[in-house]
Every structure is written in C-alpha cells, then in structure tokens.
Amino acid sequence: MSELKLQVAQINEDTVLIVIRGDFTRFSSMEKARRVKDELREFQSRINKPILFIDDSFCFESMNDEQLKQIGLQRIKD
C-alpha cells in the first residue's frame, strides 16, 4: 500500500531535481522511514530524475571562494 500519493503527471518535463522537504521526527518507526525511502526510490526510477529528501531543519548555503576566506576557510583545488 502506498504511503505517498506520487504521480508522474505531477512532474514537469523540464524538472532536473525534485526536493522533498519533511520532518524526519514524524516517522513513527524506522520501518515506516524505510518504506517511504523505498517508495521514493521506486518513484525516482520511474521518472528518471533525482530526488532529494531533506529535513526542514536543514539549512544549505552556497559559498564562493571569497565567502570561504571571510570565515577562515579555503577551497582545496585539484
């Protein structure tokens, strides 16, 4: 039985990445989390587009070399 109501028609042709934001603490058990993971993997294979499932509490930043330098870091170049 499907936990999620995912349909291919919901995805635009020009989509390159699907981001699903959620609350990891809402899974009642590890088994339920695994079922959702398996369902997302199956859906990903049907639509042939990557899916990223992240917790709402995560914050991602994109930094350039100057911003890294300002906080005392530097990129290791190849």
Residue pairs with C-beta under 8 A, 6 or more apart in sequence:
2 39
3 32
3 35
3 36
3 39
4 36
4 39
4 40
4 43
6 39
6 43
8 46
8 47
11 18
11 47
11 49
15 49
16 49
16 50
17 49
17 50
17 51
17 52
18 44
18 47
18 49
18 50
18 51
18 52
19 51
19 52
19 54
20 40
20 51
20 52
20 53
20 54
21 54
21 55
21 56
22 53
22 54
22 55
22 56
23 55
23 56
23 57
24 33
24 55
27 33
27 36
37 53
40 51
40 53
43 51
44 50
44 51
54 60
65 74
65 75
68 74
68 75
